[in-house]
Amino acid sequence: MEKNMDIKSSSPTNSPDLEGDISASKDNNGIRDVNADLFHEIGEYSHEELEADRLTVRKKLDMIIMPLICVTYCLQFLDKLSLNYAAAYTFIPDLGLEGHRYSWVAAVFNFGYLFWAIPANLLIQKLPIGKLTGTTIFIWAILLCAHVGAKNYGGILVLRFLLGMFEAGISPSIMAIVSMFYTRSEQPFRMCIFLGFNGMSTIIGSLLSYGLGHADDGAIKSWQLIFMTIGLMNFVWSIVFLTFMPDSAANARFLTHKQKVIAVDRVSKNMVGVKTKQYKMPQVFEALLDVKVWCLVLIGMATGIINGGVSNFGSALIKGFGFSSLNATLLQLPNGVIEFFVVPACGLLATYVKDVRCLTIMVVCLIPLGGLLGIRLTSLDHRWSLVGSSWLQGIVGAPIILCWNLLSTNIAGHTKRSISNGMWFCFYAAGNIAGANIFDSREAPRYFSALTGMIVCYCATIALAGVLWVYMAWENRRRDKKLGEGEQTVTGAEEQAVLDGFRDRTDKENNGFRYGL
């Protein structure tokens, strides 16, 4: 019920009584949101003063924050695809990765991701998020450049594990940044935009790999050039990110002081606060017992299996249709174009049509599901039909990002969110490990078992999204009925819900909280 989040003239942030409550909550509970001081100042401005610059603040955020996270996400996915592109050349024979060894090199990245997923999310809660993320990008750059020196199976296993570790915090960091600066209704479209840059990454990576594949200098192989080029791109970007990305509204240098206050006022309606560094063990147990969290986590595992297969074996699959190595890399470009346009379109739908995120996940999964059925049932004599069906697999980004948005907007309590995000990415990484290993080289070029497994995963995603939709709708009706029976007016409940968000209350503890479907 997102319309209830846009509180204007009756906003709690303009209430003198609430201002006193906020100050008391900081003193009595010892809990201090990173933007609590700015939130405390909101009551010093009239509603008209806050409204006057609200659009200006959002435009500034879109001009600074969005480009930073879009390019970062493009480079992150390019890191992951680098192995897929390298495999189209002499990477496998040069390092002795024949048979199942390449599958394990693809999978070990996700073991590193799995190992560090929950610690990474806890660090996000504790450390300045801009500096943490920028430092992580710098470490990627070093690790990717180090791939050039890999000489054998053991060396590349270590490098891929470490790369997975340091990428484990990037997606949760970007989710946290979006939730810190954007309102609930603004998040779906912007999250789909930055995930749409996975598609741009595929386009850039395909062209880059195709171009570097023509390098025939014996001193350095094509696959080494791929890793070196992507590593240097990350190195340059880490400096840019560290320079411009703020840790919160409080140190956003591109905002005036009043605009910082407005930035906090905007996101206060999300009812989850901004960021509290204190860990709370009861919130850990609440996350482990929450039906919503488990529905989302299982969707993460199912989409992870699909992603693990497609991102690591896209080149192998297309080569099996009868195309050369160079053409196999180039033919993945339309996959990226489809993702770049379809994923943001799903975000637009989720932004402007109320409570359709679960439904959008269910519907959009039908498109790549049809593509998998096409690959599974079409003979090799129709290789262009097979390639066309493979292009639809880029749409897997849409259910992934909408799942993230459901997670970030429907889980309140900062420790609960950290644990829930960590669980999601653990299961997603486990899914990617499974996805990288369901492609058995003995089944090349059709990989029927792998295709069947991914078809089952899409069906499971559709079913879980339906269960989540029904559960959250039921919970919203139950809370509305309880409010109607008694103790508070709608405005009073909304005011209390905003305050509870800054007091680090969970969505279950906060009776004024309503779930976005």
Order of alpha helices (4+ residues) and beta strands (2+ residues): alpha-alpha-alpha-alpha-alpha-alpha-alpha-alpha-alpha-alpha-alpha-alpha-alpha-alpha-alpha-alpha-alpha-alpha-alpha-alpha-alpha-alpha-alpha
